[in-house]
């Protein structure tokens, strides 16, 4: 199984980078192919502007960097997103990736009769988040449910992804044992049979 991994944290020494490394180690053990795009390190342009809006025009051509990202996704069976939760949302650089890359005519479309069409062919989406608030608080007040709803149903299932696994680690700055446990879980996730070629 081929994986495309989007990492969205500006600090190379961050726990999110450790999460990415753990997931990659698991994929290696499973014999899966993968490519990591560290969005900050690669300098991805997150601003939707100009030719990005060509997606809404018949025959419109999207910018080269968007086409390159779409090609990377097309060559993958699975897409992983690894990022911290900032103000209940993904970092702007990842939100910009979603805005620009999941374009009309590629990730979804609308027929002449007004019917919605899901076009994304990914077999699996994995979303790995970190947050500083206790997980119990995030669950009790509904923020985790909202995050899962907007990213799973509202984004990737909306566009046709077959399966989504969304995991959130709370108290990332203060819970050392929780960090270790999460890294183990992520490594096992990468090694799991669901991620191997079928």
Secondary structure as GFF3:
##gff-version 3
##sequence-region A 1 198
A	DSSP	beta_strand	2	8	.	.	.	ID=ss1
A	DSSP	alpha_helix	15	30	.	.	.	ID=ss2
A	DSSP	beta_strand	33	38	.	.	.	ID=ss3
A	DSSP	alpha_helix	39	42	.	.	.	ID=ss4
A	DSSP	three_ten_helix	50	56	.	.	.	ID=ss5
A	DSSP	alpha_helix	64	74	.	.	.	ID=ss6
A	DSSP	beta_strand	78	84	.	.	.	ID=ss7
A	DSSP	alpha_helix	92	101	.	.	.	ID=ss8
A	DSSP	beta_strand	108	110	.	.	.	ID=ss9
A	DSSP	beta_strand	116	118	.	.	.	ID=ss10
A	DSSP	beta_strand	124	130	.	.	.	ID=ss11
A	DSSP	alpha_helix	135	140	.	.	.	ID=ss12
A	DSSP	alpha_helix	143	148	.	.	.	ID=ss13
A	DSSP	pi_helix	149	157	.	.	.	ID=ss14
A	DSSP	beta_strand	164	169	.	.	.	ID=ss15
A	DSSP	alpha_helix	176	191	.	.	.	ID=ss16
A	DSSP	three_ten_helix	193	195	.	.	.	ID=ss17
###
